[in-house]
Amino acid sequence: MKGTTPVEITGNLAVIGYGLAAIGPGIGLGILFGKTIESMARQPEMSGQLRSTMFIGLAFIEVFGLLGLVTPFIFP
C-alpha cells in the first residue's frame, strides 16, 4: 500500500505483562478456595488439615503474583 506510514507503538509493555501475570494467580486462588470449601463440605473432620494446606497454597500463589509485579521493574 503506497503512501501509508508505519505505526509506532509507544509505552511500556510491562503494564500488559503484569496484567497477564495477574490473571494466573486470580484463577489459581479461585480454584484453590473452591476446591477447599468443597472438600470441607465432603469431609468436615479433615477441615483443619485442609485449611492449613490451603494457606500454604495461598502463600505460594501470592508469591507468584508478586513476582509478576516485580519482574518488570527488575528487567526494564
C-alpha positions as CSV (number, residue, x, y, z in Angstrom):
1,M,0.0,0.0,0.0
2,K,1.6,3.1,-1.2
3,G,1.6,6.3,0.9
4,T,1.0,4.7,4.3
5,T,3.2,5.4,7.3
6,P,4.3,2.7,9.7
7,V,2.6,2.7,13.1
8,E,4.8,3.3,16.1
9,I,4.0,1.5,19.3
10,T,4.9,3.6,22.4
11,G,4.5,2.9,26.1
12,N,5.7,0.2,28.5
13,L,4.9,-3.4,27.7
14,A,5.4,-4.2,31.4
15,V,1.9,-3.0,32.1
16,I,0.5,-5.6,29.7
17,G,2.8,-8.2,31.1
18,Y,1.6,-7.6,34.7
19,G,-2.0,-7.6,33.6
20,L,-1.4,-11.1,32.1
21,A,0.6,-12.2,35.1
22,A,-2.3,-11.2,37.4
23,I,-4.8,-13.5,35.7
24,G,-3.0,-16.7,36.7
25,P,-3.0,-16.1,40.5
26,G,-6.6,-14.9,40.3
27,I,-7.7,-18.1,38.6
28,G,-5.5,-20.2,41.0
29,L,-7.0,-18.6,44.1
30,G,-10.5,-19.2,42.8
31,I,-9.8,-22.9,42.2
32,L,-7.9,-23.3,45.5
33,F,-10.7,-21.8,47.7
34,G,-13.4,-23.5,45.7
35,K,-11.9,-27.0,46.0
36,T,-11.0,-26.5,49.7
37,I,-14.6,-25.5,50.5
38,E,-15.9,-28.4,48.5
39,S,-13.5,-30.8,50.3
40,M,-14.5,-29.4,53.7
41,A,-18.2,-30.0,52.9
42,R,-17.5,-33.6,51.9
43,Q,-15.3,-34.4,54.9
44,P,-15.8,-32.0,57.8
45,E,-13.4,-33.9,60.0
46,M,-10.5,-33.0,57.7
47,S,-11.2,-29.3,57.7
48,G,-8.3,-28.3,60.0
49,Q,-5.7,-30.1,57.8
50,L,-7.3,-28.8,54.6
51,R,-7.3,-25.2,55.9
52,S,-3.6,-25.3,56.8
53,T,-2.8,-26.8,53.4
54,M,-4.9,-24.1,51.7
55,F,-3.0,-21.3,53.5
56,I,0.3,-22.8,52.3
57,G,-1.0,-22.9,48.7
58,L,-2.3,-19.3,49.2
59,A,1.2,-18.2,50.1
60,F,2.8,-19.8,47.0
61,I,0.1,-18.3,44.7
62,E,0.6,-14.8,46.2
63,V,4.4,-15.1,45.8
64,F,4.0,-15.9,42.1
65,G,1.7,-12.9,41.8
66,L,4.2,-10.6,43.4
67,L,6.9,-12.0,41.2
68,G,4.8,-10.9,38.2
69,L,4.6,-7.5,39.7
70,V,8.3,-7.1,40.5
71,T,9.7,-8.6,37.3
72,P,9.1,-5.7,35.0
73,F,10.9,-3.4,37.4
74,I,13.9,-5.7,37.6
75,F,14.2,-6.1,33.9
76,P,13.2,-2.8,32.3
